Amino acid sequence: MTTHSGEARRTVGGWPVACGAVLSGCLVAAPAAAQTAPPHPLRWDPAVDVTVVAVGATAGILSEVVKPQLVPASCRWCDVDALDERVRDALRWQDPAAADAASSVVGFVVTPLAVGGLDALAAAHGGAARYAGEDLLLIAEAGVLAADVTQVAKMLVARERPFVHALSPERKTFTAQPSDNNLSCFSGHTSLVFALATAAGTVATMRGYRWAPAVWSVGLVAASTTGYLRIAADRHWFTDVLVGAAVGAAVGVFVPLLFHSVVDGSATSPPATGVRAALPVVAIAW
């Protein structure tokens, strides 16, 4: 058993760094036009986009308030596969509470500040500081939508969290938040940070910021670290994190691409470039 766990640690332990490195390498190799073209305006509607963010954020907050009345009393998905068990044994910290706190700091503070700040710096470096506010709104829009999708999925799937699964049946009702016991699938922290990271990278690429690769690199490493910490905190299974990363990346890439295309539409402007740069993220995430 010890040898088996050691092998799992060697296999999975470097996952956040490897994930960030692979994704970053793909994106740094994106077409040079995305890094050298002058900043481009994107289509957006202040009334619509502000409303989407406001309504989406309000819905997310309200769902947390009424969560005890919405979630099922018992898990609908209670079984665990061998892969999730092995990764849990390999990555769970001896102090899961410390990993839980770290994941919230990285996910809710470090990642938003990093990707938002880097995007603003990239805009300023490209002589387009006027776009920074718009960029932040579009990034927030993707994050809010990913969070709402995740909340709905969690309540429908009702998968038992790892630390709850390890408890005896009589102890499961005495956790700190019993209404949160069966909201493991998929990881909300992970979907949120991947949506923010990929939305920031996609917007920066579509704009044509020269520093777009830095936005991608920092955001994806921070997002991968958050996913790792959710497993270390014993709050999510490995597959919860993988699905959260995939959903968050898909929302973060396709919300800007589908709803906020480049205005000028010239043959050399970034719509096609943005698609080529974003596809590696979606492909590798899935």
N, C-alpha and C positions, 0 to 999 in steps of 0.2 A: 504493500500500500504506500509506503514511503517513497519507493522508487517511482511508482506511478504518479504520485503527487509532484515529485521533483521534475519528471518529464513534462507534466502539464505546466509547471511554473516556467520552465525554459521555453516552452512553445508559446505560451500566451502572455507571459509577464511583460514582454517588450511590445505588446500590441499597440498602446497609445503612440509610442514613438514611431513604430513602423508604419502605422496607419497614416500619421501626419506626414512622414517622410515620403511615402509613396504618392499620396495625393498632392503634396506640394511639388514633387518632382514633375508630375504630369502637367501641373498648371504653370510652372515656371517655363516649361517647354512649349507653352501656347504660342500661337502666331505672334510675331513681332509687332504686327499692326496694332494688336490690343495694347501694347505698351508704348507705342510711339505716336499713335494718332492723337490729334488734339481732343480735349474733352468734348463730348457730345451731349446735347440735351436729350432727356428721356420724356416719354409721354406720361403724364400723371394729371390727376384731377384733385386739387386740394380738398374739395368738399367730399368727394367719394372716398379718397384714401384716408383722410382724417376720420371719417365716419366708420370705415371698416376697422381701423385701429381702436377707436373708442368703444364701439359696440362689441368687438371681439374681446377686448380687455375686460369690459364689464361682464360679459357672459362667463369668462373664465373665473372672475372673482365670485360671482353669484354661485357658480357650480361648486366652488369650495365651501361656501356658506351652507348650501343645502346638501352637501355630499352625504352626510349621515342618512338622509332620507332617500337618496338615490342609489347608493351602492347596495349590492346584494349582501345578505347576512352571512353567506358562505361562498366559498370559491366555486366558480364554474369550471375553471381549469386548475386542477389540483395536482396532477401528476407532473413529474419532472423527468426529463430525459438524461441519459448518461453524460452527454456533452456539458449540459448546464451544471450538473453535479460536479464534474471534474474541474471546470473553470472556477466554480464557487470555492472548492477546496484549495485551488491554487492561488487565487487572488484575494480572498477575504482577509482583511486585516485582523490582528488580534484585538484592536480597538476599533470596531466598526463605527462608533459614534464620531471618532476623529475623522474618518474618511467621509462620513455623511456631512459633517460640517465643512470639510474641505471642498466637497463636490458642490455645495451650495455657494460657497465663496467664488470658486472658479466659474461655475455655471451662471450665477445671477449677478456677479459683480465684475470679475476679471474679464470674462469673454465679451459681454456687451461693451464695456469700456474700451477694451482692446480693439475690437473690430470697428466700433463707431469712431474711436479716436484715430485709428489708422486710416479709415476712409476719409475723414475730414482732413488729415494731413496729406493724403494722396491728392485730394481735390485742391488743396492750397498749393501743393508742389506743382500741380498741373495748371496753375493759374485760373482755377475754377472754384474758388472758395464759396462762391454764391450757390453752388450745388450741394454743399455739405448738409444743409437742413433738409433738402429734398431726399438726399440719400438716406439720412437717418430715418425719415418717415417710411420709406420703402423697405428698409431693413426691418424696422419695427413691425410693419404690416406682415411680412413673412413670418416673423417670430410669433406674433399673436395667432395667426392662422394655424401654424403648426401646433401651438399649445392647445388650441381649441379642439383640433382633430384628435390630439393625443388624449385629452380628457374624455371625449366621447368613447374612444376605443377602450380606454381603461375600464370604464363602467360597463361596457358591453361584454368585454372579454372576462373580466373578474378573475385574473390570475393571482394565485397566492404568492406573496412575497417570500424570498428565500428565508429570512430570519423567522417568519411566521411558520413556514413549512417545517422548520426544525423543532418547533415547540410541540409539546404534547397537546392533545385536543382541549383539555380542561384549561390550559394556560393561554390559549389563543385569544380568548375574550378579555384578557387582562393586559394587553399591550397598551402602550401610551395612547395610540389612536386606533381603536378597533375598526373604525370606518375606513381606514387606510390599508387594512391588512391584505385586501384582495385587489389592489390596484397596481400590480406589477407590470402588466403588459399594455403598452410598451413604455419605455423610460421617458418620462416627461422632461427631465433635465437634459437628456441626450438629444431628444428631438428639437428642443428649443435652441440649444447651442449650435447644433448643426444647421438649423434653419438660419440663425443669425450669421454664422460664419460663411455659409455658402451664398446667402443673399448679399452680404457685404462684398464678397469676392465677385459675384456676378455683376452687381451694379458697378463696381470699380472697373471691371473688364469692359462692360458695355459703354461706359463713359470714355474709356480709352486712357485711364490713368496709368502713368508709367510705374507707379508703385503698386499696381494691382496684385502682382505675385506676392508681395509682402502681406497684403490683406488676406489673401488665400492662405498663405503658410501659417501665419500666427493664429488665424481663426480656426483652422482645422486641427492644429496641434492642441489648442485650448479645448476644442470640442471633444477630441479624442481622449484627452486627459479627464474631462468630466465623465465620459462614459466609463472609463476604467475605475474611477473613484466610486461610481454608483454600484459597481460589482464589489469593490473592496469594502463598501459600507454595508454589504449584505442586504441592500434594498432592491436590487434587480438581478435577474438572471442574465447570463451572457446573451441569450437570444433576444431578451427585452432591449438590450442596448443596441444590438445589431439592427433590429427593426426600427428603433427610435432614430438611429443614425440615418437609415435609408429614407424614412419618411421626412425627417427634417431636411436632409439634403435635397430631396425632390421638391419640397415646398420652397426652400430657399433659392433653388435654381430657377424653377419654372414660373414662380409668381412674377419676378422681374421680367423674364423673357417673354411671357405670354401677355402680360398686362401693362408693361412699361417699356415698350420697344423704343429704339432710337428714332428721333424725330426726323433727321435729314434723309435717311433711307438711301443714301448713295451707295454705289457698288462697293466702295472701300470702307464704308462705315461699319461699326461693330455688331449689327445684328448677327451676321453669320459668324463673325469672330467670337462673339459671346457664346454662341451655341457650341462652337468647337472647343472653347475653353471649358465650358461647363460639362460637357458630355463625359469626360473622364471621371469627374466627381460622382455623377449619378451611376455610371457603369460600375465603378469600384465599390461604391456604397452598397448597391444591390448585390 
